[in-house]
Amino acid sequence: MKQLVLANVSAVGFVLVILGQTELFTAHTTLGLLPVLNGQAAVADLARLWGMIYVANLIGCTAFAGLIAVTGPALGIVDPSAFGSLADALVPVSAWAITLSGIIAGWLMGLLTWLVAASRDSVGEFLVTWVVASAIGFGPFHHSLLGSTEVLTAVLLAQGVSIADFVHFLSYTTIGNVIGGTVFVAALNYGHAIRGSRSRELDIDVAEEDEDH
């Protein structure tokens, strides 16, 4: 039951972010790489884009975590132990497990980005976002931004999570997210699209030659 609630809460957040067309780092691990692969941008441009969005997203997560920690318990709408429970599912995990979990989350976010771009209406975008984002929350798979808010709030509410624990979580989660979004989505889908377009061009050329003869 807890995981179902977490999955749907995560989906609500991602619906607001994706459909609101805000800048999300894990979405840009896929979108930002495509111009580089296509020769329209340099690696330095990609690094600058990723750096700016990553830092801005983390600032937003930190501000939101601070808001929850200050106002939640005071208003009686947040139980600090709940964030301790969320952090316990993400933090006390080995580095390789966090990385692999982050790869899955990055892959799902990259897939979500592609599917939203392919959707023809807002209803399709909503459904795709809800299904994929729910899978991330249900895991729960390690997402560098969603998880940062949960872990930072646990740190601020003194739930036995240290800054060192947060840095450990964030470092390996980010690595996994980048690998999942770039290698398993952007690079593979781009390679498939390029090979497919070249194959179609070859078929057209062959057909034209046949017609000439």
ABEGO torsion letter per residue (X at the ends): XAAAAAAAAAAAAAAAAAAAGBBBAAAAAAAAAAAAAAGABBAAAAAAAAAAAAAAAAAAAAAAAAAAAAAAAAAGABBAAAAAAAAAAAABBBAAAAAAAAAAAAAAAAAAAAAAAABABAAAAAAAAAAAAAAAAAOBBBBAAAAAAAAAAAAAAGAGBBAAAAAAAAAAAAAAAAAAAAAAAAAAAAAAAAAAAAAAAAAAAAAAAAAAX
